[in-house]
Amino acid sequence: YAVMVVSELISAFRRDAGDAVKPYFFTDKDVIAWLNEAEDEACERARLIFDGTNQAICKLPFNAGARFARLHPSILEVVDAKWVTADTGATQALRLTSRMHEETSGAFGRSSSDTGLPVLASHDEGMLALWPIPNVAGHVWLQCYRRPVSQMDKPCDSPEIQEQHHKYLIQYALHRAFEVPDAETFDSTRSEKALKVFERRFGPREMATVARRSRADSPRVNPAFSW
């Protein structure tokens, strides 16, 4: 498989869309926006980018007395976490659950105001919460699945996902192009066909409520990952 850059993805899109002659029906700006949307969709559906090393994303500082911290906006799902005490460097594996599981099962114990070294963490809607509330400063180091950190915008940019997936992003761009309500280009059949090809590769889109419910069914345990 070869890495595809934006200029190549646009050329392939225009070939498949029958839009290779100027003036184009679809602008480069629109096609690039659809390709970025496609990469985000692919990552949300198939969890394609795993990260446990990027400090800007995976290191989450906590002050003593702080229960909540905001996750990096690229994070889709936290799969493993550990607490690291600031002054000693001592570590503690955190048992992962979700806000819904916490609320329905009492996973955070009798009182959400308890303090000590954290042993549990819940995550939902971009926030991470600890129990007990840390009584010392430290940070949580995460392993997670995420979206791309930056958007493609230059002809030489390439998708962050692995190269074997690149050509399938074109199918989502075709889906978006042919659903534009324009008399000359609208084609619901071609739009649906392209989406089906994309979904065969990356799966269907999961509703947010279903995703939260599935995370809430039981605490997350993922022994396959090691630090």
C-alpha positions in Angstrom: 0.0 0.0 0.0 1.2 3.5 -0.8 0.6 6.6 1.2 -1.8 9.0 -0.6 -1.5 12.7 -0.3 -4.3 15.2 -0.6 -3.6 16.0 -4.3 -3.8 12.3 -5.2 -7.0 11.8 -3.2 -8.6 14.8 -5.0 -7.5 13.5 -8.4 -9.0 10.0 -7.6 -12.2 11.6 -6.3 -12.6 13.7 -9.5 -12.0 10.6 -11.6 -14.6 8.5 -9.8 -17.1 11.4 -9.6 -16.7 12.2 -13.3 -15.6 15.7 -12.4 -12.2 15.9 -14.0 -12.8 18.8 -16.4 -12.8 22.5 -15.4 -14.9 24.2 -14.3 -15.4 21.6 -11.6 -18.7 20.9 -10.0 -17.0 20.4 -6.7 -14.3 22.7 -5.4 -11.0 21.5 -4.0 -12.0 23.1 -0.7 -15.2 21.1 -0.5 -13.4 17.8 -1.4 -10.7 18.4 1.2 -13.4 19.1 3.8 -15.2 15.8 2.9 -11.9 13.9 3.1 -11.2 15.3 6.6 -14.7 14.3 7.6 -14.2 10.9 6.1 -11.0 10.3 8.2 -12.8 11.4 11.4 -15.7 9.1 10.5 -13.4 6.2 9.8 -11.7 6.7 13.2 -15.0 6.9 15.1 -16.4 3.8 13.4 -13.3 1.6 13.4 -11.0 3.0 16.1 -8.0 3.3 13.7 -5.6 5.5 15.7 -4.3 4.2 19.0 -2.2 6.5 21.2 -0.4 5.9 24.4 2.7 8.0 23.9 1.8 11.6 22.9 2.2 13.7 26.0 -0.1 16.5 24.8 -2.9 13.9 24.5 -2.2 11.2 27.0 -0.9 13.1 30.0 -3.7 14.6 32.1 -2.6 16.7 35.0 -4.6 16.8 38.3 -4.1 19.2 41.2 -4.7 17.9 44.7 -8.4 18.2 45.4 -9.4 18.2 41.7 -11.7 15.4 40.7 -12.4 16.3 37.0 -10.1 17.0 34.0 -11.0 17.6 30.4 -9.8 15.1 27.9 -8.0 16.1 24.7 -10.7 16.8 22.1 -9.3 14.2 19.7 -9.9 11.3 22.2 -12.7 9.0 21.3 -12.3 6.3 23.9 -10.0 5.7 26.9 -8.9 2.1 27.1 -6.3 2.1 29.9 -5.1 4.6 32.5 -2.7 4.9 35.4 -2.3 7.5 38.2 1.2 8.9 38.7 1.9 10.9 41.9 3.9 14.1 41.1 6.4 14.2 44.0 7.3 10.5 44.2 6.5 9.1 40.7 4.6 6.2 42.3 2.0 4.7 40.0 -1.4 3.2 40.5 -3.4 1.4 37.8 -6.9 2.9 37.5 -10.0 0.8 37.0 -12.0 2.3 34.1 -15.8 2.7 34.1 -18.2 5.3 32.7 -20.3 8.1 34.1 -23.5 6.0 33.4 -22.0 3.0 35.1 -20.9 5.1 38.0 -24.3 6.6 38.5 -26.3 3.3 38.2 -24.0 1.0 40.2 -22.3 3.2 42.7 -19.0 2.4 41.3 -17.3 5.3 43.0 -18.2 4.1 46.5 -20.3 5.7 49.1 -19.2 9.3 48.7 -18.0 11.2 45.7 -16.2 13.5 48.1 -13.8 10.8 49.4 -10.1 11.7 49.1 -6.9 9.6 48.7 -4.9 8.0 46.0 -7.2 7.4 43.0 -8.2 3.8 42.1 -11.2 4.4 39.8 -11.7 6.6 36.8 -14.8 7.4 34.8 -14.9 9.0 31.4 -17.8 10.4 29.4 -18.5 13.4 27.1 -14.9 14.6 27.1 -14.3 14.5 30.9 -12.3 12.2 33.1 -13.3 11.9 36.8 -11.3 10.2 39.6 -12.3 8.4 42.8 -11.2 9.0 45.4 -10.4 12.7 44.7 -6.6 12.9 44.7 -5.2 14.3 47.9 -1.8 15.0 46.2 -0.9 16.4 42.8 -0.2 14.1 39.9 -1.3 13.1 36.5 -3.2 10.4 34.7 -1.4 8.7 31.8 -3.9 7.4 29.2 -4.0 4.9 26.4 -6.7 5.8 24.0 -8.3 5.7 20.6 -8.5 9.1 18.9 -9.3 11.1 15.8 -6.5 12.8 13.8 -5.0 15.7 15.7 -4.8 18.0 12.8 -6.8 18.5 9.6 -5.4 18.0 6.1 -5.3 21.3 4.1 -2.2 21.3 1.9 -1.8 19.2 -1.3 1.2 17.3 0.3 -0.7 16.4 3.5 -1.7 12.8 4.0 -4.2 11.1 6.3 -2.9 10.0 9.7 -4.6 6.6 9.5 -2.6 3.7 7.9 -2.2 3.8 4.2 -4.3 0.8 3.4 -7.3 2.8 4.4 -6.6 5.9 2.4 -8.4 5.1 -0.8 -11.6 4.3 1.0 -11.9 7.9 2.2 -12.7 8.8 -1.3 -15.9 6.8 -1.0 -17.2 9.0 1.8 -16.3 12.1 -0.1 -18.3 10.8 -3.1 -21.2 10.1 -0.7 -21.1 13.6 0.6 -20.7 15.1 -2.9 -23.7 13.3 -4.5 -26.0 14.2 -1.6 -25.5 18.0 -2.2 -28.9 19.3 -3.3 -27.8 20.6 -6.7 -29.7 19.9 -9.9 -26.6 19.0 -11.8 -24.9 16.7 -9.3 -27.4 15.3 -6.8 -27.6 11.5 -7.2 -29.0 9.7 -4.1 -28.2 6.3 -5.7 -24.5 7.0 -6.2 -24.4 8.7 -2.8 -25.8 5.6 -1.0 -23.6 3.2 -3.0 -20.5 5.1 -2.0 -21.5 5.1 1.6 -22.1 1.4 1.6 -18.6 0.8 0.3 -17.2 3.0 3.1 -19.3 1.2 5.7 -18.1 -2.2 4.5 -14.6 -1.0 5.3 -15.2 0.9 8.5 -18.6 -0.2 9.8 -21.8 1.7 10.4 -22.0 4.9 12.5 -22.8 4.2 16.2 -25.4 6.4 17.8 -23.9 8.4 20.8 -26.5 7.0 23.2 -25.7 3.4 22.2 -22.0 4.0 22.6 -22.4 5.5 26.0 -24.7 2.6 27.0 -22.2 0.0 25.8 -19.4 1.6 27.8 -21.7 1.7 30.9 -22.5 -2.0 30.9 -19.3 -2.9 32.8 -16.0 -1.4 33.9 -13.3 -1.4 31.3 -10.6 -3.9 31.7 -7.9 -4.2 29.0 -5.0 -6.4 30.0 -3.7 -6.6 26.4 -2.0 -3.2 26.8 1.1 -2.8 28.9 3.0 0.2 30.1 
